[in-house]
């Protein structure tokens, strides 16, 4: 597998066998004000994201989103992550199979775990504190912005399984 140490946002489509280990992803300076730290779209399998600090995003710290069964996401691992001040923590949706999540710590999260259209997801050893309201505040000075999403303001949410 390809190993990456990253200090920027990671958006991936149709890619396999990647390890992202160490580093920090902080989206507080994003230009469009609606970002994820790690976004895996359709066809991303055998991904490992580990030992990272993910912070200050109005989207998901980890957002795994497939679009159809033929391009599902499979066998991904998310472990030893600290998530701080992100509206969504771990979002696993859209034809995702055999996903393993462990040792996740979250502070100031609107929606910590969100599962939909997935199967075979294991989540172990997690702890989070929720944002005081459904609004998240990111950045300082000219970069300051906020985001509100009352529908996603739940610590743990399961919508539908396959």
Backbone bond lengths (Angstrom), bond angles and torsions (degrees), N, CA, C in turn:
res aa  C-N    CA-C-N  psi(-1)  N-CA   C-N-CA  omega(-1)  CA-C   N-CA-C  phi
1 X - - - 1.465 - - 1.520 111.70 -
2 X 1.306 115.69 152.82 1.457 123.17 175.50 1.522 108.15 -77.69
3 X 1.343 118.42 129.97 1.472 122.36 179.27 1.520 109.25 -106.79
4 X 1.345 116.02 135.33 1.458 121.81 -176.40 1.521 109.46 -131.08
5 X 1.325 117.41 133.07 1.458 122.22 167.26 1.512 104.84 -108.06
6 X 1.317 118.00 121.39 1.460 121.24 -165.43 1.520 112.15 -124.12
7 X 1.317 116.33 145.94 1.461 121.59 171.69 1.524 108.73 -136.04
8 X 1.334 116.51 46.72 1.462 122.71 178.26 1.518 108.28 -158.32
9 X 1.322 117.11 176.48 1.462 120.58 177.49 1.515 109.80 -69.94
10 X 1.319 115.37 148.96 1.457 120.71 -179.27 1.520 108.81 -125.30
11 X 1.346 117.44 112.90 1.463 123.87 176.10 1.522 107.04 -116.27
12 X 1.345 116.73 122.21 1.458 120.48 -172.96 1.522 110.02 -132.27
13 X 1.340 115.92 140.92 1.464 123.43 176.80 1.521 108.60 -132.30
14 X 1.333 117.00 135.39 1.457 123.12 170.05 1.537 113.34 48.94
15 X 1.322 115.78 56.16 1.466 121.88 -176.65 1.527 108.72 -134.25
16 X 1.337 116.45 147.58 1.460 121.02 -178.92 1.522 111.24 -131.12
17 X 1.342 115.42 158.18 1.467 123.46 172.71 1.530 113.61 58.65
18 X 1.333 116.56 64.27 1.463 121.35 178.44 1.523 108.65 -129.58
19 X 1.336 116.53 139.11 1.454 122.92 173.85 1.517 108.14 -117.69
20 X 1.330 117.48 122.76 1.458 123.11 173.69 1.522 105.05 -109.22
21 X 1.335 117.30 114.34 1.456 120.47 -173.60 1.517 110.30 -134.50
22 X 1.324 115.84 129.46 1.460 121.01 179.08 1.518 111.39 79.09
23 X 1.306 116.12 170.89 1.454 120.58 176.47 1.513 113.12 94.89
24 X 1.332 113.87 -177.19 1.455 122.23 -176.89 1.516 108.22 -139.39
25 X 1.317 115.63 140.01 1.456 121.46 173.22 1.521 106.94 -122.04
26 X 1.328 116.15 117.64 1.463 122.90 -177.63 1.520 106.82 -128.83
27 X 1.336 117.15 113.66 1.466 120.05 -175.53 1.521 113.03 -98.26
28 X 1.323 118.14 18.39 1.468 120.30 -174.93 1.526 113.16 -63.38
29 X 1.305 118.75 -20.13 1.463 121.42 -179.47 1.526 112.81 -101.50
30 X 1.323 117.84 13.44 1.464 119.98 -177.25 1.522 111.10 -61.83
31 X 1.316 115.58 141.28 1.459 120.21 -174.88 1.526 113.08 -75.73
32 X 1.335 118.41 -30.93 1.469 118.22 -177.50 1.531 113.20 -96.50
33 X 1.313 117.06 0.09 1.468 123.90 172.56 1.525 114.91 65.47
34 X 1.320 119.37 8.91 1.474 121.70 177.80 1.519 107.42 -137.92
35 X 1.309 116.43 91.94 1.454 120.34 -172.30 1.519 112.40 -132.31
36 X 1.322 115.65 158.69 1.459 124.48 169.11 1.529 106.37 -110.24
37 X 1.323 117.14 156.34 1.464 119.51 174.03 1.527 109.72 -77.08
38 X 1.341 116.46 -55.92 1.466 122.25 177.54 1.527 107.24 -123.83
39 X 1.330 116.64 119.84 1.464 122.47 -178.74 1.522 108.41 -121.52
40 X 1.343 116.11 112.22 1.459 121.23 176.46 1.512 107.97 -106.95
41 X 1.305 116.86 113.51 1.451 120.57 178.21 1.521 108.49 -92.45
42 X 1.299 118.15 -164.05 1.451 124.55 -171.48 1.531 113.47 -50.90
43 X 1.332 114.99 145.68 1.460 122.06 171.88 1.517 115.56 72.25
44 X 1.304 119.96 24.80 1.469 122.69 179.17 1.524 108.69 -102.84
45 X 1.320 116.48 110.65 1.457 121.17 -176.68 1.517 110.92 -132.15
46 X 1.331 115.05 155.65 1.461 122.94 -178.07 1.528 111.16 58.16
47 X 1.324 115.58 42.92 1.458 123.60 175.93 1.520 108.83 -95.75
48 X 1.318 116.97 140.11 1.457 122.27 172.64 1.519 107.03 -126.55
49 X 1.337 116.78 125.44 1.456 122.35 171.57 1.520 105.35 -119.98
50 X 1.344 116.90 118.51 1.456 120.46 -173.10 1.526 111.82 -145.89
51 X 1.326 114.56 155.92 1.464 122.82 172.47 1.527 112.77 54.41
52 X 1.329 117.79 44.59 1.463 122.65 -176.78 1.529 110.97 -123.87
53 X 1.326 114.92 155.64 1.457 123.12 168.32 1.519 106.92 -104.97
54 X 1.323 116.85 122.02 1.462 123.01 179.90 1.522 106.28 -117.28
55 X 1.353 117.24 124.42 1.457 116.98 -173.50 1.515 113.77 -151.26
56 X 1.346 113.38 159.14 1.461 124.35 170.99 1.521 114.46 58.61
57 X 1.328 116.51 54.62 1.465 117.76 175.96 1.523 110.38 -127.95
58 X 1.312 114.55 145.17 1.458 120.40 177.56 1.523 111.55 -83.50
59 X 1.312 117.26 -11.77 1.459 122.08 175.09 1.517 110.24 -101.13
60 X 1.328 116.73 -139.41 1.456 121.39 -178.61 1.516 112.23 -99.75
61 X 1.323 116.07 141.12 1.463 119.85 172.43 1.532 108.27 -60.78
62 X 1.328 116.27 -49.06 1.468 123.30 170.37 1.517 106.19 -122.23
63 X 1.313 117.35 120.70 1.464 121.19 178.31 1.524 107.52 -127.57
64 X 1.325 115.56 107.79 1.460 121.84 -179.60 1.516 108.04 -106.66
65 X 1.333 116.64 116.40 1.461 121.00 -170.72 1.519 110.38 -137.43
66 X 1.309 117.45 113.16 1.452 120.68 173.64 1.513 109.86 -100.84
67 X 1.324 116.70 166.91 1.462 117.45 -178.11 1.520 113.90 -114.48
68 X 1.331 118.65 -19.76 1.458 119.99 179.41 1.518 110.19 -162.73
69 X 1.309 116.47 163.88 1.460 121.76 -174.70 1.529 112.38 -58.98
70 X 1.295 119.42 -37.51 1.467 121.95 -178.33 1.519 113.90 -66.88
71 X 1.307 118.17 -15.24 1.468 121.65 -179.20 1.528 110.23 -127.59
72 X 1.325 116.10 43.90 1.464 120.42 -176.33 1.530 112.13 -68.92
73 X 1.324 115.02 162.35 1.464 122.98 174.22 1.523 107.52 -102.33
74 X 1.347 116.89 128.00 1.457 120.26 -175.67 1.525 111.77 -136.65
75 X 1.344 114.81 149.83 1.464 123.40 168.66 1.535 113.15 60.80
76 X 1.321 117.12 39.97 1.463 121.06 178.61 1.523 110.13 -96.79
77 X 1.339 116.08 149.81 1.460 122.68 -176.96 1.519 109.00 -129.55
78 X 1.338 115.94 131.37 1.464 122.92 175.67 1.525 106.85 -125.86
79 X 1.346 117.57 114.48 1.463 118.99 -175.45 1.527 112.05 -145.60
80 X 1.322 113.63 154.39 1.465 121.95 178.37 1.523 111.62 53.32
81 X 1.328 115.78 54.62 1.459 121.51 -178.66 1.519 110.62 -114.42
82 X 1.327 115.68 141.74 1.456 122.15 169.88 1.519 106.78 -111.51
83 X 1.314 115.62 125.66 1.463 122.04 -178.57 1.518 107.24 -117.47
84 X 1.325 116.51 123.14 1.456 120.47 -176.27 1.522 110.83 -130.97
85 X 1.343 116.39 127.59 1.459 123.15 175.10 1.533 112.46 54.43
86 X 1.327 115.85 52.77 1.466 122.34 174.53 1.526 107.33 -121.08
87 X 1.329 116.90 140.11 1.459 117.36 -177.94 1.521 111.51 -65.11
88 X 1.323 118.17 -44.97 1.463 122.25 174.20 1.521 108.21 -112.86
89 X 1.323 116.32 141.73 1.458 120.81 177.10 1.516 110.65 -88.71
90 X 1.333 117.15 -89.15 1.464 123.86 -179.74 1.528 107.81 -109.07
91 X 1.328 116.83 115.73 1.461 122.84 179.08 1.526 107.28 -116.23
92 X 1.335 116.11 116.29 1.466 121.19 179.77 1.519 106.51 -122.86
93 X 1.324 115.99 104.29 1.456 121.99 -175.14 1.529 110.04 -140.85
94 X 1.310 116.62 164.41 1.464 121.73 170.83 1.507 115.72 74.91
95 X 1.320 118.52 71.33 1.461 123.52 175.82 1.516 112.56 56.65
96 X 1.304 115.72 63.45 1.459 123.27 178.28 1.521 108.96 -114.62
97 X 1.328 116.49 131.41 1.457 122.25 -176.89 1.526 110.95 -128.86
98 X 1.340 116.37 143.44 1.459 123.31 173.91 1.532 111.61 53.25
99 X 1.321 116.24 67.65 1.464 122.81 -178.68 1.525 108.03 -114.03
100 X 1.331 117.32 135.86 1.463 122.40 -177.39 1.526 109.14 -121.28
101 X 1.343 115.85 125.24 1.464 122.53 -178.90 1.528 107.29 -127.10
102 X 1.347 117.57 126.09 1.463 119.15 177.99 1.523 112.29 -151.86
103 X 1.315 114.54 154.27 1.473 123.66 179.24 1.524 111.32 55.50
104 X 1.336 116.01 61.04 1.458 122.63 -179.28 1.531 108.49 -112.48
105 X 1.319 116.55 129.46 1.458 122.48 176.60 1.525 108.70 -120.01
106 X 1.318 116.31 129.42 1.458 120.51 -179.09 1.513 112.01 -129.58
107 X 1.313 116.42 137.92 1.460 122.31 174.78 1.518 108.10 -128.18
108 X 1.325 115.78 134.24 1.466 121.99 179.69 1.525 111.51 57.63
109 X 1.316 114.93 64.00 1.459 122.53 -179.47 1.527 108.14 -116.95
110 X 1.326 118.05 135.54 1.458 120.84 175.77 1.511 111.53 -75.99
111 X 1.320 116.92 -48.61 1.460 124.63 -177.63 1.523 106.53 -133.83
112 X 1.321 117.92 103.18 1.468 120.91 -170.56 1.528 112.84 -74.87
113 X 1.327 117.72 -54.40 1.470 121.95 179.66 1.525 107.75 -124.01
114 X 1.334 117.05 126.97 1.459 122.32 178.95 1.529 107.82 -132.72
115 X 1.329 116.62 117.38 1.463 122.34 -178.87 1.519 109.78 -119.10
116 X 1.336 117.47 133.42 1.460 122.37 175.29 1.524 109.14 -156.37
117 X 1.322 117.13 139.41 1.465 122.93 179.70 1.523 111.69 52.90
118 X 1.323 116.40 48.46 1.459 120.56 179.74 1.520 109.15 -136.82
119 X 1.324 115.28 164.08 1.456 121.49 -178.68 1.518 108.93 -149.32
120 X 1.323 116.85 143.21 1.454 120.60 177.39 1.523 112.81 71.73
121 X 1.323 117.65 37.90 1.465 121.62 179.27 1.525 108.24 -96.12
122 X 1.325 116.31 126.99 1.457 122.69 176.25 1.518 108.71 -113.29
123 X 1.340 116.37 127.73 1.462 121.33 178.62 1.523 107.28 -126.55
124 X 1.346 116.31 121.67 1.459 121.80 -177.80 1.526 110.22 -131.86
125 X 1.305 116.02 146.30 1.461 123.96 172.83 1.526 112.25 52.79
126 X 1.309 115.49 76.94 1.463 121.32 179.38 1.519 109.69 -132.74
127 X 1.310 115.56 151.71 1.462 121.29 178.92 1.517 107.71 -153.74
128 X 1.337 116.38 136.56 1.463 118.99 -178.84 1.516 111.09 -150.12
129 X 1.321 114.75 154.68 1.461 121.99 168.51 1.517 107.33 -115.92
130 X 1.317 115.91 144.53 1.459 120.92 -175.25 1.524 111.37 -92.64
131 X 1.332 115.96 151.48 1.461 121.39 171.88 1.529 109.17 -55.52
132 X 1.328 118.34 148.20 1.463 119.34 179.56 1.529 113.69 -65.34
133 X 1.344 118.27 -20.68 1.468 122.02 176.66 1.523 108.02 -148.37
134 X 1.325 116.95 178.98 1.467 121.60 -179.19 1.525 112.30 -80.61
135 X 1.320 118.05 16.85 1.464 122.85 177.23 1.526 109.00 -116.73
136 X 1.335 115.95 133.01 1.459 121.28 176.98 1.521 108.30 -111.08
137 X 1.321 115.99 142.81 1.470 122.60 179.21 1.518 108.69 -115.28
138 X 1.335 115.83 128.63 1.459 122.50 -174.53 1.525 109.23 -127.60
139 X 1.334 117.19 143.59 1.461 122.56 172.27 1.518 113.90 74.54
140 X 1.331 114.39 173.85 1.462 121.89 178.83 1.519 109.59 -135.38
141 X 1.309 116.44 162.65 1.468 121.46 177.03 1.514 112.29 57.66
142 X 1.333 116.40 -135.54 1.469 121.93 -178.41 1.530 112.25 -64.41
143 X 1.335 117.47 -21.29 1.470 121.61 -179.40 1.521 112.86 -87.51
144 X 1.326 118.64 -6.76 1.464 121.57 -175.63 1.528 111.11 -64.04
145 X 1.316 115.94 137.81 1.452 121.81 175.50 1.527 108.82 -156.85
146 X 1.306 115.73 165.25 1.458 119.61 178.26 1.524 109.14 -135.44
147 X 1.330 114.23 166.69 1.461 121.40 -178.90 1.525 107.70 -147.82
148 X 1.318 116.84 136.28 1.464 121.85 -179.74 1.530 109.22 -125.21
149 X 1.347 116.03 133.74 1.456 120.67 179.75 1.537 108.49 -151.59
150 X 1.306 116.95 90.36 1.465 120.69 -175.95 1.529 112.83 -67.97
151 X 1.333 118.89 -29.11 1.469 121.10 -179.66 1.522 112.66 -66.14
152 X 1.317 117.69 -28.80 1.459 121.24 -178.91 1.518 112.83 -99.01
153 X 1.304 118.30 14.17 1.458 120.59 -176.33 1.530 110.49 -90.39
154 X 1.333 114.92 70.19 1.463 122.78 177.48 1.520 106.86 -142.70
155 X 1.325 117.67 140.81 1.466 118.45 -178.95 1.522 112.64 -69.61
156 X 1.320 118.41 -37.59 1.462 121.22 -177.69 1.515 107.19 -139.72
157 X 1.339 117.31 125.40 1.466 120.10 -174.98 1.530 109.93 -139.49
158 X 1.332 116.33 126.13 1.456 122.32 173.07 1.511 107.34 -118.11
159 X 1.343 116.77 119.95 1.454 120.99 -175.45 1.522 111.78 -97.75
160 X 1.303 118.43 -49.87 1.462 121.10 -175.48 1.523 107.93 -160.14
161 X 1.323 117.09 143.17 1.454 120.70 174.18 1.521 109.10 -112.63
162 X 1.303 116.15 162.86 1.473 120.23 -179.08 1.512 111.82 -72.74
